[in-house]
């Protein structure tokens, strides 16, 4: 099959999720990436600027590009030129374009990441959903094709350091905050900072915000 993944495509967590699915699916299928405009792009970066990547047009304003900056004409041409059968969306906030291509007969899927009580029902338009946590699955299990595929950790990267003894001078806590400051409710950063105030003894909290490392 020809599978298209619509995603942000630069040094960002969501892009690495899409990249992991691309690498797995490419073992048996043809996979094409549509890198949404309206966000940063990694043109010229050898890690991201691959032969199967199409960079979305840079548009200004939600009227032309939609919430995620997708040009309808450019996107539909990408679907046709690559004979796409399945379209897999990652963090797609503009659901109108999903409704449009579903009406044209394309099979659509969504990687569940962000939603609110008000938007949960919108996901009924997709033919399938992929949930990476049991919490997400509990919210969307009403869907006719809701799949639970737990997100794993790369044990070649995240493993105990055996070449260096552990220091008991202080305890280090790590939080992958993504976007936002210390008061952001995203990923519970605000609650983490509040809880850390109650830690006794010597401890450090490292909050990773995009490319920045902040120690509190």
C-alpha positions in Angstrom: 0.0 0.0 0.0 0.9 3.6 -0.3 0.7 5.3 3.1 0.8 9.0 3.7 1.8 10.5 7.0 0.7 14.1 7.7 2.8 15.5 10.4 5.1 18.2 11.7 8.6 17.3 10.4 11.6 18.8 12.3 13.4 18.3 15.6 10.3 17.8 17.7 8.8 14.9 19.7 5.8 14.5 17.3 8.1 14.2 14.3 10.0 11.4 16.0 6.8 9.6 16.6 5.9 9.9 12.9 9.4 8.9 11.9 9.2 5.7 14.0 5.9 4.8 12.3 7.4 5.6 8.9 10.4 3.3 9.5 8.2 0.4 10.7 5.6 0.7 7.9 8.3 1.2 5.2 9.4 -2.4 5.8 6.3 -3.6 3.8 4.7 -0.5 2.3 5.6 2.7 0.5 5.5 5.6 2.9 5.3 9.3 2.1 5.6 12.2 4.4 3.6 15.4 4.1 5.3 18.0 6.3 2.7 20.5 7.4 3.5 24.1 6.7 2.6 26.8 9.3 5.2 25.3 11.5 9.0 25.1 11.4 10.5 23.0 8.6 13.8 21.2 8.3 14.5 21.8 4.6 18.2 21.1 3.8 18.6 19.0 7.0 19.9 15.6 5.9 18.1 13.9 8.9 14.7 15.2 7.8 14.9 16.3 4.2 14.4 12.9 2.7 13.3 11.8 -0.8 9.9 10.7 0.4 9.2 14.1 2.1 6.9 16.7 0.5 7.1 20.1 2.2 3.7 21.8 2.6 3.3 25.3 1.2 4.1 28.2 3.6 0.8 30.0 3.9 -0.2 32.9 6.1 -3.5 32.9 8.1 -6.0 30.1 9.0 -8.3 30.9 6.0 -5.9 29.6 3.4 -3.9 27.1 5.4 -6.2 25.8 8.1 -5.1 25.5 11.7 -2.2 23.3 10.7 -1.3 25.3 7.6 -2.3 22.8 4.8 -3.0 24.1 1.3 -5.9 22.1 -0.1 -4.7 22.2 -3.7 -1.1 21.3 -2.8 -2.3 18.5 -0.4 -4.7 16.9 -2.9 -2.0 17.0 -5.6 0.3 15.1 -3.2 -2.4 12.5 -2.6 -2.9 12.0 -6.3 0.8 12.1 -7.4 1.7 9.4 -4.8 -1.4 7.3 -5.2 -2.0 7.4 -1.5 -4.3 4.8 -0.1 -4.2 5.5 3.7 -3.6 8.9 5.3 -2.3 8.8 8.8 -2.5 12.2 10.7 -0.4 13.1 13.7 -1.6 16.0 15.8 -4.0 17.3 13.2 -6.1 20.0 14.7 -7.9 21.1 11.5 -10.4 18.3 11.2 -12.2 19.8 8.2 -9.5 18.5 5.8 -9.9 15.0 7.3 -13.7 15.2 6.6 -13.0 16.3 3.0 -10.7 13.4 2.1 -12.8 10.9 3.9 -15.7 11.9 1.7 -13.4 11.3 -1.3 -12.9 7.7 -0.2 -9.5 7.8 1.5 -8.9 5.7 4.6 -7.8 8.0 7.4 -6.3 7.4 10.8 -5.1 9.5 13.7 -2.4 9.2 16.3 -4.0 10.3 19.5 -2.1 13.0 21.3 -4.1 16.1 22.1 -7.8 16.4 22.7 -10.3 18.0 25.0 -13.8 16.9 26.2 -15.2 19.1 23.5 -13.2 17.5 20.7 -13.3 13.8 21.6 -16.4 13.2 19.4 -14.7 14.8 16.4 -12.5 11.7 16.1 -15.4 9.6 14.9 -14.6 10.8 11.3 -11.4 8.7 11.3 -11.4 5.1 10.1 -9.0 4.1 12.9 -7.3 5.6 15.9 -4.0 4.6 17.5 -3.6 5.2 21.2 -0.2 4.9 22.9 -1.4 4.9 26.5 -4.2 3.1 28.3 -5.5 6.5 29.4 -6.0 7.5 25.8 -7.5 4.1 25.0 -10.0 4.4 27.8 -11.3 7.7 26.3 -11.6 6.4 22.7 -12.5 2.8 23.1 -16.0 3.6 21.8 -14.5 4.1 18.4 -15.1 1.2 15.9 -11.4 0.8 15.2 -9.5 2.0 18.2 -6.1 0.3 18.6 -3.8 0.3 21.7 -0.2 0.3 20.6 1.9 1.2 23.7 4.8 3.5 23.1 8.1 1.9 23.9 11.4 3.2 25.0 14.7 2.8 23.1 16.7 0.7 25.6 19.9 1.5 23.7 19.5 5.1 24.9 17.5 4.9 28.1 19.4 2.4 30.2 21.4 2.5 33.5 24.9 3.9 33.3 27.1 1.1 34.4 30.5 2.8 33.7 30.0 5.4 36.4 28.9 4.8 40.0 25.7 6.5 41.1 26.2 9.6 43.2 24.2 9.9 46.4 25.0 13.6 46.8 21.6 14.6 45.3 18.7 13.1 43.4 18.0 14.2 39.8 14.5 14.4 38.4 13.9 14.8 34.7 10.8 16.2 33.1 10.1 16.3 29.3 8.1 19.5 29.3 8.1 20.1 25.5 6.7 23.5 24.9 5.7 26.0 27.5 7.1 27.5 30.7 7.1 26.2 34.3 3.5 27.3 34.8 2.2 25.4 31.7 -0.5 22.8 32.3 0.9 20.9 29.3 2.2 17.5 30.5 1.4 18.5 34.0 4.4 20.8 34.2 2.7 23.2 36.6 1.8 20.3 39.0 5.4 18.9 38.8 6.9 22.3 39.8 4.4 22.5 42.7 5.2 19.0 43.9 9.0 19.6 43.6 8.7 22.4 46.2 7.9 19.7 48.8 11.0 17.5 48.1 13.3 17.5 51.0 17.1 17.0 50.8 19.4 17.8 47.9 17.7 17.4 44.6 17.7 18.9 41.1 14.9 19.1 38.6 15.8 19.2 34.9 13.0 20.5 32.6 13.6 20.0 28.9 11.8 22.6 26.8 12.5 22.0 23.1 16.2 22.6 22.7 16.7 24.1 26.1 17.7 22.5 29.3 16.6 24.3 32.4 17.6 23.3 35.9 15.5 24.4 38.8 
